[in-house]
């Protein structure tokens, strides 16, 4: 495996936050760098920013690398597109393939990397990111929003947890994986361990077990309601959705959630906020799924 001087690696102008570098550095110090970072022939970083920063923190002077030429980029892009089009991947695998596709796409079209001016992204960067989503959506026959949601899974769930998930039924459950992405790494780890050990079957069950507190009486879990919607069909779904909207309007008539939650503990409030966000996200996914059939 070739090595490259760390100080000579060119970093893209990324805006996303680095997470869990201390934990990653500790892992690398114990078991080594299991996966090399990826760079171009010019030394531009393609993949492995977190790994690179962790190795810097450990004081490494060189690092194992995989060097890509543009011809190799085109070859790998073609392989990924074939995998995505065949639709034989697990949800987790699809997410990882899309993340890799985005990395390669940015190597082939450097202008698509996120640039920034002031506190936001430039118009060119915004347009370029949109172009990636549109290009991928066109090739895979999925909506751009679906592509963005799929990418979120691999981006927000740490690699070591994805490895644990890979051999479980959770690896092919998009709604539950997206729910998992809404929580911090420690919460994700606790939930995944419960699933792997067979103590719970779903992310929702895992979250309830570690919080050890149910939602306030009379208020339904957004995720549970959305799941019932998904399992129903025809008029039943429409009736179920209408009933839920009626319940929401009733809450508004009672004074709104601020009034109803006034006596809740902060822990219960945070839990309910998360459930509401889960509910909204799942309904948007339903809309995307239907839209793709139009």
N, C-alpha and C positions, 0 to 999 in steps of 0.2 A: 504494500500500500504506500503510494507516494506521500511525502510530507511537504508542508509549505510553511514558510516563515509567517507567523501570525501578524507581525507588524506590516507585512506587505499585502495583506488581504484588504481589498477595497470594499467598504460597507455602503450599501444603498442608503439613501436618505429616508429611513423608515420613521413613521410616527407612532406605531403601536408600542405599547409598554412592555418592557421585559419583565417576565414573572418567574418566581421560584428559582432564581439563579443560584442562591445558596444551596438549596436542596439538590439541584442538578450537579453543582460542583462537588458536593459531598459524595454523590453517587458515582461520578466519574473518578474521583480520587480512590474509591474503593474497588470498582470493577473495570475501570478504564473507559475509553471512548468506544462504545460498541458500534456506533454508526459514524463514519467520517462525514465531515461537512462537504458541501458541493460548491465548486468555484468554476469560473470560466478560465480559458487559457490566459486571459489578461489578469487573473487574480480577483475578479469581481465575485462577491459572495452570491450564491444562488439559493442555498438552503443550509440552515444550521446556525442561525444567528445566536440563539440561546446557548447552544453547545460551545460556540466560539467564545462567547463572553464568560461562560463558566470556566473554560480552559485558561483564559486570560487571568481570571481570578485566582486560579491555581498556580499562576506564574509560568505556564508553559511558553516556550519559545517557538516551537513548531507544532503542527497539528496534522493528523491524517486527513487527506482530501481525496475527493473524486473530481477529476478535471473534465469538464464538458467542452467539446467543440460544437459549433453551430450545427454541423451535420448530425451529431449525436442528439442534440436538442430536437431536431426535426424527427429523428427516428423514434425517440421516446414519446414525443407528442403524439405521433401516429399510433403508437402502441396503446397509449392511455385512451385516446379517442375510440379506438376499436373496443377496448374493455368497457368504456362507458356506454357506447352504442349498443353493445350486446346485452346490457342490462342484467348480467349474471352475478354482479357483485353484491355483497352484503352492504347494508347502509353505511357501516363504518368504513369498509373498504372503498366504497364510492367516494365518501368524504375525503379520505386520504389521497385518492387518485386525483380528485379535483384540486386539492391543495398543491399537489405536485405539478399538475397541469398549469396552475397559475404561476408557480415559480419558473417553469420552463417558458411560459408565454412571455414573462417579463425579461427573460434572457434574450429571446428572439426579438422582442420589441421593447427595448430599454426605456422608451418614452412612457411606457405604461406603469412604471414604478411610481409609487406615491411620492410626489414632491410636495413641498409646503412653502407657503409664503405667509408671513404673519402667524396667526393662530389657526389657519385653515389650509385646505389643499388648494392648489392652483386649478384653474379651469381645465388645463391640459390634463392634469392628473385625474380629475374627476371624470373627464371624458374617456381617458384611457382605461380606467377601472371599469366603466360602463361597457366599453368595447370588449373587454375580456368576458364579462358576463354575457353579453349579447352573442359573442362568437361561440362561447361554450354552449349557450342555450340553443343556438341554431344547429350545432353539430349533434347535440344529444336529444333534441326535441323536448326540452324542458324549459320552463319559464326562467327568466333571469333571477327572479326572487327565489325560486326553488334552488337554483345553483348557489346563491348566497347562503341560504339556510344550510345546505349540505356541507359547504365549506366550513361553516361555523362549528360543526361537530368536531372535526379534527383540529381546528385552530384552538378551541377552548378546552378540550380535554387533553391533559398531559399524556405524552407518549407512553409512559410506564403504565398508566391506567388503561389506555387503549389496548395494550398488550393483554391485560387481565380480562378485559371485556371481550376480546376477540373470540374466545372459545365458548362464550355464553350466548343464550338466545337474545340478550340485550344488543348484541352486535348488529342485529337486523331490525331493530325497533326505532324508527326515526323519531317518533314523538317523545319517547322516553329519553333518547340520547340528547335531544334538544332541551328537554327539561333539565337534564344533568348539567348542560353547559351554563345554566343560569346561576350556578353556585360556585363558591370558591373551591380551590384545589383540595383543601382538607375535607370539606363536606363531600365532595365528589369521591374522595378516597374511601371515606367511611361507608358511603352508600354502595360503592362497587364491591367492597370487601364483604358486605352483608349479602349481596347477590351471589358472589363467587362461592361463599361458604354455604349457600342454600338457605340462609335464614329468612330471606324475602325473595319474591319473584320479580317485583317491579321497582322502578326508581321511586314512585310515589310511596310504596310501602316502606322502602328504606328511609326516606325522608321522615316519615311519620315515626318510625322506630327511633331514629337518633334524636328527634326533637321531643319525643315522648309526650306529645300533647296534641289532641285532636283540634280541629277547627271549632270555633264557637258554635253552640247549639243552634240549629235552624239554618245555618249557612252552609251550602254545599261546596265541595272542592271543585274548583273550575276544571281541573284536569279530569276528574271523575265524570262530570257532566259532559264534557267534550267527548270523552271515550264512549259514553252511551249514545251520543249523537252519531258517532262514527259507525257504531255497530247497528244502528237502525237504518231503515231504508224508506224510500217513497214518502208517503204522507206522514208516516210516523216520525221521520226526521223533522219535517216541517212543523208538526205539532209540538214536538219536543223543544225545538228551537224557539217557537213562539212562547211556550210556557216559561222558558228561561228568561226571555226578554221581558215577559210580564213580571217575573220575580224581580228583575233588575229595576223596572219602573216602580215597583212597590217599595223597594229600598229607597229610591229617590223621594217618594211621597212621605216616607217615614222620617225624612230629614237628611238623608244621604249617609254615606259611610263614615264621615268624620263624627257625626252624632252617634251612630250606632256603635262605633269602635272606641268611644271616649273612655270606657272603663277597662278596655283590654290591656294586657301587659304589652311591652314593646316586642317581646318575643312572638306573641300571637299576631300582633300587627304586621311584623315582618313576614311571617308565614302567610298571612292572608294576602298581602301585597304580591308575594310570589305566585300564589295560586291564581290571582286575578290576571297576572301577566301571562301565566301558562295558558289560561283559558283564551285570552285574546290571541295569543300566538297560534294556538291550535285551530281556532276558527279561521284565521288567515290562511293556514295551510289547507284547510278544507276548500276555501275559495280558490286557491291556486290549483288544487287537484281537479276541481270541476272546470276551471278555466282552460286547463290543458286539453280537455276533451272537446272544447268548442271549435 
